[in-house]
Amino acid sequence: MSRSRVLVVGLVVAALLLVGLAIGCGGDSSNGDAYKAAMATDVGKLGDKSFNDGVWAGLEQAQSELGVTSSYLVSEQQTDYVPNLTRLVQDGNQVVFAVGFLMSDAIQEVAAQYPDTMFAGIDIDLFDASFNPIDVPNIREVLFAEQEAGYLAGLVAGHMTLDASLSDRLNDDKVVGIVAGMKIPPVDRYIAGFVAAVKAVDPEIVVLLTYTDTFDDPNVGKEAAVPMYDGGADIVFQVAGKTGLGVFEAAKDAGRFAIGVDVDQSAALPEVILTSAEKKLGQATFLTVQEAKESGALPGGNVVYDLKNGGVGISSFHEHDSIVPQAVKDAVAKAQEDIIAGTLVVPATVDDTLVN
């Protein structure tokens, strides 16, 4: 073989290897007959220890238990959404996940171009130009009752902030905080439930709220949380994805508590994370892939995961279990029962008069 031909072959092989490295594969993509499912992350990317990681865990479970070949593409910026979703379709994935509310327009654009591919939008609730709810035949809208998980977390925060004797991480001020990412419906549902519960415990508790307008900058999260702790907050709820990791660092520096979001975030900084308001992202993702694979179809429309079907909740208190009074645990259990029974309806929109 001539030298020039060897060089060309080598360049082609290198290019193919680079293409392969761009996709994070969780299975053996050499098996062309394997059922394939994939996700395009939002700008928070994998490693957020929250939203994207939760969905990827569900795809890994599908790989392990269902023999699915799982992969992902990372979105560095919002302009990556359409190209990434398109590439995942062209790669032969039977079901493609768009992760996050901000991908609503992108998933509709790509789904219209590829009507034979099944799409799942995590936290994506579709509306037309007049804001009327719509269903797209090949898009499954996977939604969560975040307000219910937020309410349970708010009960914990409200009760704990009233009793400084429980821990040296608590003070005598009746102040809690919320560091939020962008002002979008899933974030505001968490906040609405949290604030409603705090005020149900004691209307005089002050709730501080800051939107950071980003899900991908821990430094901004820390900058938002520091003045809250300095202003008397002893517990801050982070609803900001990767940005919220900075809240945990601020809590550590201040010697205070934080509450995690989306998944059990205790492992990030166990000494400061009191609990986490969870939506079972992994379970919802796994069940979606399982339905698509076993039935060969994924009907459009939305599926809401809530307390009743086990789709949301709060994590255990882990190493802080001993300082959480039984009365607080009982209050959480009672609220959960009432929400499931329908005797307690948690607000899903933020009452601006209740936050500072």
C-alpha positions in Angstrom: 0.0 0.0 0.0 1.4 3.4 -0.9 2.4 5.9 1.8 -0.3 8.4 0.8 -3.0 5.7 0.9 -1.9 4.6 4.4 -2.1 8.3 5.5 -5.6 8.7 4.1 -6.8 5.5 5.8 -5.2 6.6 9.1 -7.0 9.9 8.9 -10.3 8.3 8.3 -9.9 5.9 11.2 -8.9 8.9 13.5 -12.0 10.8 12.4 -14.2 7.9 13.1 -12.7 7.5 16.6 -13.3 11.2 17.3 -16.9 10.9 16.3 -17.3 7.9 18.6 -15.8 9.9 21.5 -18.3 12.7 21.1 -21.1 10.3 22.2 -20.9 8.9 25.7 -21.9 5.3 25.2 -23.1 3.2 28.1 -23.4 0.0 26.1 -22.0 -1.9 23.1 -22.9 0.3 20.2 -21.4 -2.3 17.8 -24.6 -4.4 18.2 -26.7 -3.0 15.4 -29.7 -5.0 16.5 -29.8 -3.7 20.1 -32.6 -1.4 21.1 -31.1 2.1 21.4 -32.1 5.0 23.7 -30.2 8.2 24.2 -30.4 11.6 25.8 -29.3 15.1 24.9 -28.4 16.9 28.1 -29.4 20.5 28.9 -26.6 23.0 29.5 -26.1 21.7 33.0 -24.5 18.7 31.5 -23.6 15.4 33.2 -21.9 15.8 36.5 -24.5 18.2 37.8 -25.3 15.6 40.5 -28.9 16.5 39.9 -31.2 16.6 36.8 -29.0 15.3 34.0 -27.4 12.7 36.2 -30.8 11.5 37.3 -32.0 10.9 33.7 -28.7 9.2 32.7 -29.0 6.9 35.7 -32.4 5.7 34.3 -30.8 5.0 30.9 -28.0 3.1 32.6 -30.6 1.0 34.4 -32.3 0.4 31.1 -29.0 -0.8 29.7 -28.4 -3.1 32.6 -31.9 -4.5 33.0 -33.3 -4.3 29.5 -30.3 -4.8 27.3 -30.7 -1.3 25.9 -27.7 0.5 24.3 -27.6 3.9 26.0 -25.8 7.0 25.0 -25.8 10.7 25.4 -24.7 14.0 23.8 -23.7 17.0 25.9 -25.2 20.4 25.1 -22.7 23.1 25.8 -25.2 25.8 24.9 -28.8 26.1 24.0 -28.0 26.2 20.2 -26.7 22.6 20.6 -30.2 21.3 21.3 -31.5 20.8 17.8 -28.2 19.5 16.3 -27.8 17.0 19.2 -31.4 15.7 19.1 -31.0 15.4 15.3 -27.8 13.5 15.6 -29.2 11.1 18.1 -32.1 10.3 15.7 -29.6 9.8 12.8 -27.6 7.5 15.0 -30.5 5.1 15.0 -31.9 5.6 18.5 -35.5 4.4 18.8 -36.3 6.7 21.7 -34.6 10.1 22.2 -34.8 12.1 25.5 -34.7 15.9 25.6 -33.7 16.9 29.1 -35.3 20.0 30.5 -38.0 22.6 29.9 -35.7 24.8 27.9 -35.6 22.1 25.1 -39.3 22.4 24.4 -38.9 24.2 21.1 -36.1 22.0 20.0 -37.9 18.7 20.6 -40.9 19.9 18.7 -38.8 21.0 15.7 -36.9 17.7 15.5 -39.9 15.5 16.2 -41.7 17.1 13.3 -38.8 16.2 11.0 -38.6 12.6 12.2 -42.2 11.4 12.9 -41.1 7.7 13.0 -38.8 8.3 16.0 -40.2 8.3 19.6 -39.2 11.3 21.7 -39.5 11.8 25.5 -39.3 15.3 26.9 -38.3 15.4 30.6 -40.1 18.3 32.3 -41.4 19.4 28.9 -45.0 20.5 28.8 -46.1 21.5 25.3 -48.2 24.5 24.4 -49.1 26.2 21.1 -48.5 29.8 20.3 -51.6 30.8 22.2 -50.4 28.8 25.3 -53.0 26.1 24.8 -51.8 22.6 25.8 -51.0 20.4 22.9 -50.0 16.8 22.3 -47.6 15.7 19.6 -48.0 12.1 18.5 -44.3 11.1 18.8 -43.5 13.1 22.0 -44.1 11.8 25.5 -44.1 14.6 28.0 -42.7 13.3 31.2 -43.8 15.7 34.0 -43.6 15.8 37.8 -45.6 17.3 40.6 -42.6 19.2 42.0 -44.8 21.2 44.3 -45.6 18.1 46.3 -41.9 17.3 46.9 -41.2 21.0 47.6 -44.0 21.0 50.2 -42.5 18.1 52.1 -39.1 19.7 52.1 -40.6 23.0 53.2 -42.2 21.3 56.2 -38.8 20.1 57.3 -37.2 23.5 56.8 -40.1 25.3 58.6 -40.0 23.1 61.6 -36.3 22.9 61.9 -35.6 26.6 61.6 -37.8 27.2 64.7 -35.7 25.2 67.1 -32.0 26.2 67.3 -31.5 23.6 70.1 -31.6 20.8 67.6 -28.2 21.6 66.0 -25.4 24.1 66.1 -26.1 24.6 62.4 -29.4 26.3 63.3 -29.9 29.8 64.8 -32.6 31.7 66.6 -33.6 33.7 63.5 -36.7 32.5 61.6 -35.3 32.7 58.1 -34.9 30.2 55.3 -33.8 30.8 51.7 -34.3 29.5 48.2 -31.7 29.8 45.4 -33.4 29.1 42.1 -32.1 28.7 38.6 -34.3 30.1 35.8 -37.9 31.2 36.4 -39.5 28.3 34.6 -42.6 26.2 35.6 -40.8 23.1 37.1 -38.6 25.4 39.3 -41.5 27.5 40.4 -43.5 24.4 41.3 -40.8 23.4 43.7 -40.7 26.9 45.1 -44.5 27.2 45.4 -44.8 24.0 47.5 -41.8 24.8 49.7 -43.0 28.3 50.5 -46.6 27.1 51.2 -45.3 24.5 53.7 -42.9 26.9 55.5 -45.7 29.5 55.9 -48.1 26.7 57.1 -45.6 25.9 59.9 -45.3 29.6 60.9 -46.4 32.6 58.7 -43.8 34.7 60.4 -40.8 32.7 58.9 -39.1 34.9 56.4 -38.4 33.2 53.0 -35.6 34.7 50.9 -35.7 34.0 47.2 -33.1 34.6 44.5 -33.2 33.5 40.8 -29.7 33.1 39.3 -30.8 32.8 35.7 -28.4 29.8 35.2 -28.3 26.1 35.9 -24.6 25.7 35.2 -22.5 28.0 37.4 -21.8 26.8 41.0 -19.9 30.1 41.7 -23.1 32.1 41.0 -25.0 29.7 43.3 -22.6 30.3 46.1 -22.7 34.1 45.5 -26.5 34.0 45.8 -26.5 31.9 49.0 -23.8 33.7 51.0 -26.0 36.8 51.7 -28.9 34.6 52.7 -26.8 32.8 55.3 -25.3 36.2 56.4 -28.9 37.5 56.6 -30.0 34.8 59.1 -31.0 31.9 57.0 -30.0 28.6 58.5 -31.5 26.4 55.7 -31.3 27.2 52.0 -33.2 25.1 49.4 -31.4 24.9 46.1 -33.5 24.6 42.9 -30.7 25.5 40.4 -29.2 22.3 39.1 -25.4 22.4 38.9 -25.5 26.1 40.0 -26.9 24.8 43.3 -23.7 22.9 44.1 -22.4 26.3 45.1 -25.2 26.6 47.7 -23.7 23.6 49.4 -20.3 25.2 49.6 -21.8 28.3 51.0 -23.6 26.2 53.7 -20.4 24.5 54.6 -18.6 27.8 55.0 -21.4 29.3 57.0 -21.9 26.2 59.2 -25.5 26.0 58.1 -27.8 23.5 56.3 -29.0 23.2 52.7 -31.7 21.1 51.0 -30.9 19.4 47.7 -33.1 19.0 44.6 -34.2 16.5 41.9 -32.1 13.6 43.3 -30.8 12.6 46.7 -27.8 15.0 46.8 -26.6 13.9 50.2 -23.3 12.5 48.8 -22.3 16.0 47.5 -21.7 17.4 51.1 -23.4 15.1 53.6 -22.6 17.3 56.6 -24.7 20.2 55.3 -27.5 18.5 53.2 -30.5 18.0 55.5 -32.6 16.3 52.9 -33.4 16.6 49.2 -36.7 17.2 47.3 -36.7 14.5 44.8 -38.4 13.7 41.5 -37.7 10.1 40.6 -35.9 11.0 37.3 -34.2 7.6 37.0 -37.4 5.7 37.6 -39.4 7.8 35.1 -36.7 7.5 32.5 -36.4 3.7 32.9 -40.2 3.2 32.8 -40.4 5.3 29.6 -37.7 3.2 27.9 -39.3 0.0 29.1 -42.7 1.0 27.7 -41.2 2.0 24.4 -39.1 -1.1 24.0 -41.8 -3.6 25.1 -44.7 -2.1 23.2 -42.8 -0.7 20.2 -44.6 2.6 20.8 -44.7 5.6 23.0 -48.0 7.4 22.7 -47.8 11.2 22.8 -49.3 13.2 25.7 -48.1 13.7 29.2 -47.5 11.4 32.1 -47.3 13.1 35.5 -45.2 11.5 38.3 -46.4 12.5 41.8 -46.6 11.3 45.4 -49.5 9.0 44.5 -47.6 7.0 42.0 -44.2 7.3 43.8 -42.8 9.8 41.3 -41.7 12.4 43.8 -40.8 12.7 47.5 -38.0 13.6 49.8 -34.8 11.7 50.6 -33.9 10.3 54.0 -32.1 12.5 56.5 -29.0 10.3 56.5 -26.6 11.3 59.1 -29.0 14.0 60.4 -31.8 11.6 61.2 -31.1 11.8 64.9 -31.6 15.5 65.1 -34.9 15.6 63.2 -37.7 15.2 65.8 -40.2 12.5 65.4 -42.9 15.2 65.4 -41.4 16.6 62.2 -41.2 13.2 60.6 -44.9 12.6 61.6 -45.9 16.0 60.0 -44.2 15.0 56.8 -45.9 11.6 56.8 -49.3 13.2 57.5 -48.9 15.7 54.7 -47.9 13.0 52.3 -51.0 11.0 53.2 -53.2 14.1 52.8 -51.8 15.0 49.5 -52.3 11.5 48.2 -55.8 11.5 49.5 -56.5 14.8 47.9 -57.4 16.6 51.2 -54.3 18.8 50.9 -53.8 20.5 47.5 -50.4 22.1 47.1 -50.2 25.3 45.1 -48.2 25.0 41.9 -47.5 28.7 41.3 -45.5 31.0 43.5 -47.3 33.6 45.6 -44.9 36.5 45.4 -46.4 38.1 48.5 -44.9 35.3 50.6 -41.3 35.7 49.6 -38.6 38.4 50.1 
